[in-house]
Amino acid sequence: MPDIAERSRRRPAFKFHIGVEIVFVIVLFIIFLGMYGVGEVHIWAKLAQIPVSIVLGIAVGQLPGFVLLKLFQKYDWRPPKRTIVVLGVAIFLTWLESVTEINLKDFENDD
């Protein structure tokens, strides 16, 4: 009978898996939450934003994900340090999104 150490080596580690359904529900929730505070809403335009936001999120997330992958492969940091780096990149990308959104809204209002 194999001992506990051998069984734990054979068993895969805990893997965090997010399905497409969860991402879709989160995007819908954010869009509906944004619609709650607005007076007049174009429902079809808002629903058309769902696939666009998912595709753009995947496309924009590829570059930072690849850079983080290469960084973590080059330097063998402990998990707390990796977590801090990932959170820092996430905060930076959120800031970048808000700055870009403000500039786009200013550009749209100029017309």
C-alpha positions as CSV (number, residue, x, y, z in Angstrom):
1,M,0.0,0.0,0.0
2,P,1.5,3.4,-1.0
3,D,2.2,5.8,1.8
4,I,0.6,9.3,2.0
5,A,3.6,11.1,0.4
6,E,3.4,8.9,-2.7
7,R,-0.3,9.4,-3.0
8,S,0.0,13.2,-2.8
9,R,2.7,13.1,-5.5
10,R,0.4,11.3,-7.8
11,R,-2.6,13.4,-7.1
12,P,-2.6,16.7,-9.1
13,A,-2.5,19.9,-7.1
14,F,-5.6,22.0,-6.6
15,K,-6.4,23.8,-9.8
16,F,-8.5,26.9,-9.9
17,H,-10.8,26.7,-12.9
18,I,-13.1,29.4,-14.0
19,G,-15.6,28.5,-16.7
20,V,-16.9,30.7,-19.5
21,E,-20.3,30.8,-17.8
22,I,-18.8,32.5,-14.7
23,V,-17.0,35.1,-16.8
24,F,-20.2,35.7,-18.8
25,V,-22.3,36.2,-15.6
26,I,-19.7,38.6,-14.1
27,V,-19.7,40.7,-17.3
28,L,-23.5,40.7,-17.4
29,F,-23.6,41.8,-13.7
30,I,-21.2,44.7,-14.3
31,I,-23.1,45.9,-17.4
32,F,-26.5,45.7,-15.6
33,L,-25.0,47.5,-12.6
34,G,-23.8,50.2,-14.9
35,M,-27.2,50.5,-16.5
36,Y,-28.8,50.9,-13.0
37,G,-27.4,54.4,-12.5
38,V,-28.1,55.7,-16.0
39,G,-31.4,57.3,-17.0
40,E,-31.9,56.3,-20.7
41,V,-30.4,53.0,-21.7
42,H,-30.0,51.4,-25.1
43,I,-30.3,47.7,-24.1
44,W,-29.1,46.3,-27.5
45,A,-26.0,48.5,-27.5
46,K,-25.2,47.4,-23.9
47,L,-25.8,43.7,-24.8
48,A,-23.5,44.1,-27.8
49,Q,-20.8,45.2,-25.5
50,I,-20.7,41.8,-23.8
51,P,-18.8,39.8,-26.5
52,V,-16.7,42.9,-27.3
53,S,-15.6,43.3,-23.7
54,I,-14.8,39.5,-23.4
55,V,-12.7,39.5,-26.6
56,L,-10.9,42.7,-25.7
57,G,-10.2,41.5,-22.1
58,I,-8.7,38.3,-23.5
59,A,-6.6,40.2,-26.1
60,V,-5.3,42.8,-23.7
61,G,-4.6,40.2,-21.0
62,Q,-2.4,38.2,-23.2
63,L,0.6,40.5,-23.1
64,P,0.8,41.0,-19.3
65,G,0.1,37.3,-18.8
66,F,3.0,36.4,-21.1
67,V,5.3,38.9,-19.4
68,L,4.4,37.6,-15.9
69,L,4.9,34.0,-17.1
70,K,8.4,34.7,-18.4
71,L,9.2,36.7,-15.2
72,F,8.1,33.9,-13.0
73,Q,10.0,31.3,-15.0
74,K,13.2,33.4,-14.8
75,Y,13.0,34.2,-11.1
76,D,11.9,31.6,-8.7
77,W,10.0,33.8,-6.3
78,R,7.9,32.5,-3.4
79,P,4.1,32.6,-3.7
80,P,3.5,35.7,-1.6
81,K,5.9,37.7,-3.7
82,R,4.2,36.4,-6.9
83,T,0.8,37.4,-5.5
84,I,2.0,40.9,-4.8
85,V,3.4,41.2,-8.4
86,V,0.2,40.0,-9.9
87,L,-1.9,42.3,-7.8
88,G,0.4,45.2,-8.7
89,V,-0.1,44.4,-12.4
90,A,-3.9,44.1,-11.9
91,I,-4.0,47.5,-10.2
92,F,-2.0,49.1,-12.9
93,L,-4.2,47.7,-15.6
94,T,-7.3,48.9,-13.8
95,W,-5.8,52.4,-13.6
96,L,-4.9,52.2,-17.3
97,E,-8.5,51.2,-18.1
98,S,-10.0,54.1,-16.2
99,V,-7.6,56.7,-17.7
100,T,-8.3,55.3,-21.2
101,E,-12.1,55.4,-20.6
102,I,-12.0,59.0,-19.4
103,N,-10.0,60.0,-22.5
104,L,-12.4,58.2,-24.8
105,K,-15.4,59.8,-23.2
106,D,-13.8,63.3,-23.7
107,F,-13.1,62.4,-27.3
108,E,-16.7,61.3,-27.9
109,N,-18.1,64.5,-26.4
110,D,-16.0,66.7,-28.7
111,D,-18.1,65.8,-31.7
